[in-house]
Amino acid sequence: MTEHITDFGHGFHHIRGQHRIGGLVDVGTHCSLVRLADGGAVFLDSYTLPGDILAQVRRMTANGADVRAILNLHPFHTVHCEWMHRTFPDARLYGTRRHRDRLPHLPWDDVLCEEDGLAERFGADLNFSVPGGVDLVCEKENVHFASVLAFHPGSGTIHVDDTLSCVQLPGPLRGLPLPMTGSLRFHPTLASALKPEPGAADAFTAWAYDLGADWHDARRVATAHNSVVELHGDFPERIGEALGQVQPVLARHRRRHG
């Protein structure tokens, strides 16, 4: 997968990056650069930009002076945070509680990405949502389900890490009927991410339906690992289909916890 930048219009630029598992399989990663109504710009997530994309970003942001903030929205996506801060040192650095715990030497803002304060600062341009019924950070380090989702109404773009996924296989493998390929799905670690308490499955379901309703006019979903899902006014239906796929997981949780 090649690294590239895509203009979705209305000041939203999506940057597709590389992330190799075991140094071999590139499952992709991403970040986005969003122009604010006041003339500034923010990054959604961090990525070590290759030279040509960095040069383009610098041209778009007055050599980086317009970059007001870097919003790190997934607690387990920490690899590129230090590079991003070094490259845009004047931008305010936001992260989740795990970012602060993992990289305490960086100058994190007091407002956490999972808190309402983020919306208070950037709500004029972006909407945020934290999944209900799940732990944002699980004790198991391999459970990367939850993240802070961001919606840019101007371009109709939802930027999401892991919580919603759509994996596109390479050309010769694209027709294989494998899970999570070709359609919008919830990350397969949902069962481990649900809080072990009564009502968690219902809280997650209610959050998902509310997300579909609140962001019904979304035009695309930019997922972390290798795909952008174009929408046609059908985001609520897509969320409904994704919920249908995880009904066995939610039913098991209800039987166990109530």
C-alpha positions in Angstrom: 0.0 0.0 0.0 1.4 3.4 -1.0 1.4 6.4 1.3 -0.8 9.1 -0.1 -2.9 12.1 0.8 -6.5 12.5 -0.4 -8.5 15.8 -0.5 -12.1 15.1 0.6 -13.1 18.7 0.2 -14.1 21.4 2.7 -10.7 21.4 4.3 -10.4 17.7 5.1 -7.3 15.8 3.9 -6.9 12.1 4.7 -3.4 10.7 4.8 -3.0 6.9 4.3 0.1 5.4 5.8 1.8 2.1 6.3 1.8 -0.2 9.3 3.4 -3.6 8.9 2.7 -6.5 11.1 5.8 -8.5 11.8 7.6 -6.3 9.3 5.8 -8.1 6.5 2.1 -7.5 6.1 1.0 -3.9 5.6 -2.4 -3.5 7.2 -2.2 0.3 6.8 -2.8 3.2 9.2 -3.9 6.8 8.8 -4.2 10.4 10.1 -6.1 13.4 8.9 -5.5 17.1 8.5 -8.6 19.2 9.1 -8.8 22.9 8.3 -10.8 24.8 11.0 -13.2 27.6 10.3 -11.0 30.1 12.1 -8.1 29.4 9.7 -6.1 27.0 11.9 -5.8 23.3 11.4 -5.7 20.1 13.5 -4.4 16.6 13.0 -6.6 13.7 13.8 -4.0 11.0 15.0 -0.3 11.0 14.5 1.8 9.5 11.6 5.4 9.9 10.5 4.8 11.7 7.2 7.1 10.8 4.3 9.0 13.6 2.7 6.7 14.4 -0.2 3.5 14.4 2.0 5.2 16.4 4.7 6.2 19.0 2.1 2.6 19.2 0.9 1.3 19.5 4.5 3.8 22.3 5.1 2.7 24.1 2.0 -0.9 23.9 3.2 -0.2 25.0 6.7 2.2 28.0 6.4 5.2 25.7 7.1 3.3 24.1 10.0 2.4 27.4 11.7 -1.3 26.9 11.1 -1.4 23.5 13.0 -3.1 24.3 16.3 -3.4 20.8 17.7 -2.8 17.1 17.3 -5.7 15.0 18.6 -4.6 11.4 19.3 -7.9 9.5 19.3 -6.9 5.9 19.8 -5.3 5.0 23.1 -3.2 2.2 21.6 -1.9 4.2 18.5 1.2 5.7 20.1 4.0 4.8 17.7 4.1 8.2 15.9 3.2 10.6 18.7 6.8 11.7 19.4 7.6 12.3 15.7 4.5 14.4 15.3 5.3 16.5 18.3 8.9 17.1 17.2 7.7 18.1 13.7 4.9 20.4 14.9 6.2 21.5 18.3 3.9 24.5 18.6 0.7 22.4 18.2 -1.1 21.5 21.4 -0.8 17.8 22.0 -4.0 15.9 23.0 -4.3 12.3 23.9 -6.2 9.8 26.0 -5.2 8.8 29.5 -3.1 6.0 28.1 -1.2 8.3 25.9 -0.2 10.4 29.0 0.7 7.2 31.0 2.6 5.7 28.1 4.5 8.8 27.0 4.7 11.0 30.2 7.6 13.1 28.9 5.5 14.7 26.1 3.6 17.9 26.9 0.1 16.6 26.9 -2.8 19.0 27.3 -4.8 18.6 30.5 -8.0 17.9 28.5 -8.2 14.2 27.6 -9.6 13.2 24.2 -12.2 11.0 25.8 -13.6 14.0 27.8 -16.2 16.5 27.0 -13.6 19.3 27.0 -12.4 18.2 23.6 -15.8 19.0 22.1 -15.9 22.3 23.9 -12.7 23.3 22.2 -13.2 21.9 18.7 -17.0 21.4 18.5 -17.4 24.2 16.0 -15.7 22.0 13.4 -15.8 18.4 14.7 -18.1 16.1 16.5 -16.8 13.4 18.8 -18.2 10.1 20.1 -16.9 7.6 22.6 -18.5 4.1 22.4 -20.8 3.2 25.2 -20.7 0.0 27.2 -17.0 -0.8 26.5 -13.7 0.0 28.2 -11.7 2.6 26.3 -8.5 0.9 27.5 -8.7 -2.8 28.4 -6.3 -4.7 30.6 -5.5 -7.0 27.6 -3.0 -5.1 25.5 -4.3 -6.8 22.3 -7.9 -5.5 22.7 -7.9 -2.3 20.6 -11.7 -1.9 20.1 -12.5 1.5 21.5 -11.4 4.9 20.3 -12.7 8.4 20.0 -14.6 8.7 16.7 -14.5 12.1 15.0 -17.0 13.5 12.4 -16.3 16.5 10.2 -19.7 17.7 9.0 -18.2 20.0 6.4 -16.8 17.1 4.3 -19.2 14.5 5.7 -16.2 12.4 6.8 -16.0 10.1 9.8 -12.5 9.4 11.0 -12.3 6.2 13.0 -9.5 4.0 14.4 -10.3 0.2 14.8 -13.8 0.6 16.4 -15.3 0.5 12.9 -13.2 -1.4 10.3 -13.3 -2.4 6.7 -10.4 -4.4 5.4 -9.7 -4.5 1.7 -7.6 -7.5 0.6 -5.0 -7.1 -2.1 -6.2 -7.6 -5.7 -6.0 -11.4 -6.2 -7.4 -12.1 -2.7 -10.2 -9.5 -2.8 -12.9 -12.1 -3.6 -12.3 -14.3 -0.7 -15.2 -14.4 1.8 -13.2 -13.5 4.9 -14.6 -11.7 8.0 -14.3 -7.9 8.1 -13.5 -7.6 4.4 -15.4 -5.4 2.0 -18.0 -4.0 4.4 -18.2 -1.9 7.5 -17.9 -4.0 10.7 -17.2 -3.5 14.3 -13.7 -4.6 15.4 -13.6 -8.3 16.3 -12.4 -7.6 19.8 -15.8 -6.4 20.9 -16.4 -9.4 23.2 -13.3 -8.6 25.2 -14.0 -4.9 25.3 -17.5 -4.9 26.7 -17.6 -4.0 30.4 -18.2 -7.1 32.6 -21.3 -5.6 34.1 -25.1 -5.6 33.6 -26.4 -3.4 30.8 -23.1 -3.0 28.9 -24.4 -4.8 25.8 -27.5 -2.6 25.8 -25.4 0.6 26.3 -23.2 -0.4 23.4 -26.3 -1.0 21.2 -27.9 2.3 22.1 -24.6 4.1 21.4 -24.4 2.5 18.0 -28.0 3.4 17.0 -27.5 7.0 18.3 -24.3 7.3 16.2 -26.1 6.2 13.1 -28.9 8.7 13.7 -26.7 11.6 14.8 -24.3 11.3 11.9 -26.8 10.1 9.4 -25.6 12.5 6.7 -22.0 11.2 6.7 -20.7 10.7 3.2 -17.7 8.4 4.0 -16.0 6.5 6.8 -12.2 6.7 6.8 -11.0 3.6 8.8 -7.5 3.2 10.2 -6.5 0.0 8.4 -6.5 0.4 4.6 -9.9 1.5 3.5 -12.4 4.4 3.0 -16.0 3.4 2.8 -18.1 5.7 0.7 -21.7 6.2 1.9 -24.9 7.1 0.0 -27.1 8.4 2.8 -27.1 4.9 4.3 -24.9 5.3 7.4 -27.7 4.3 9.8 -28.3 1.1 7.7 -24.6 0.4 7.7 -24.4 0.6 11.4 -27.5 -1.6 11.7 -25.8 -4.2 9.5 -22.7 -4.0 11.6 -24.8 -4.5 14.8 -26.5 -7.5 13.2 -23.1 -9.1 12.8 -22.3 -8.8 16.5 -25.6 -9.9 17.9 -24.2 -13.3 19.0 -21.5 -11.4 21.0 -24.0 -9.1 22.6 -26.4 -12.0 23.4 -23.7 -14.0 25.1 -22.8 -10.9 27.2 -26.4 -10.5 28.3 -26.7 -14.1 29.3 -23.5 -13.9 31.4 -23.9 -10.4 32.9 -27.5 -9.4 32.5 
